[in-house]
Amino acid sequence: MLIYLKLFFTAFFWGGTFIAGKIIAKNVGPWSAAFLRFVIASTVLLFITQRLVGKFPKINKKQVVPILLLGLSGIVLYNFFFFTGLKLIEAGRGALIIATTPIFISLFSTCFFKEKLTPIKGFGVLISAIGAMIVISKGDPVVILEGHLGWGEFYIFGCVLSWTTFSLIGKSVITDISPLVSITYASVAGMVGLLVPAITEGLIQDLAIYSYTDWLSILYLGIFGTSIGFVWYYEGIKKLGPATASQFINLVPVNAVILAFFILDEPLTKSLLVGALCVITGVCLMNTASPVYEKANKKTMKKVS
C-alpha cells in the first residue's frame, strides 16, 4: 500500500510547514511568503512534469475554470490565510483549527460525491479530531472552548474552508488529467495570482533583508511542503477518495508537535502521546473501512485460501 505511505509522509512534511510558516511570518509578509513559496514549487513541479510526462498536456475549455479555482482556493487564499493567521496566533492553535478540515471534507464529499460515510468512518473522523484537539490543547480541550476567537483564528479557519474547496474541486479535475499535471497548472495559476499582491506588499524592496533562516524555510515550504506533498495528496484523493485521504491531515498537528520537539526543544507530554494514539486509531478506522482496503484485503484472503 504505497499510497498510504505517501500520505503519511505528506502529513509529516505538512507538519513541518507550521514551524517554517511561523518562522517566516515574523519577517516576511503573507503575500510575499506565498508568492516565493510557489515560485519554487512551480519550478519544481514544471521540471517533474517535463521529466515524467515528456510534455505539458493541453487542457480543454472545461478544465480551465476548475484549475483556476484550484489555484485560487488552495494556493492564493489558503496561503494568505495561513501566513496571516500565524502572525497572530500560535502555530499549535492554528494546527488545531486546520485539523478540523477532514470533517468538512467528509461531510461535503457525502453531499456532493455521494461517498458513503459509514458508522466506522464517522467514528474514525470523530476520534481522530479529538486526538488532534488533545495534542494541541495539551490535554485540556476546555481551555480552547473557553477562549475568545480573534482575527488569527478567523484567518486560520479560512484555511479550512479554502482547503476543503481545493480538495473537492480536485476530485472532479483529476478524473480527466493526472494529479501531477493538475497540481502543476494550479500552482502556476496561483503563483501568477500572487504576483501583484506580493509586489504591492513590498516584495522587491524586502528581498535583501530576508534572513538565511527565512530562505531555508521558504525552500522547505516550496519543495517538501508543496511540490512533493501536493502531488502525493492528490494521488491519495484519486485512489482513496477525498474523505479517506483527508484523514491523514489529522496527523499534521501531531507531526508538527514532534518536529517542534526536535527543532524547537518543546517537550513530549502525556497528552501528546494520548492524542497521537487517538489520531492514528482514527486514521486506521477510516482506512480499514475504505473500499480500497477492503478490495486489497479480499485479494489477500483469496491468495491465502
Secondary structure as UniProt FT lines:
FT   HELIX           2..27
FT   HELIX           30..53
FT   HELIX           61..70
FT   HELIX           71..77
FT   HELIX           78..88
FT   HELIX           91..98
FT   TURN            99..100
FT   HELIX           101..112
FT   HELIX           119..137
FT   TURN            138..139
FT   HELIX           141..145
FT   HELIX           151..173
FT   TURN            174..176
FT   HELIX           179..201
FT   HELIX           203..206
FT   HELIX           207..209
FT   HELIX           212..222
FT   HELIX           223..228
FT   HELIX           229..240
FT   HELIX           242..245
FT   HELIX           246..250
FT   HELIX           251..264
FT   HELIX           270..288
FT   HELIX           291..304
//
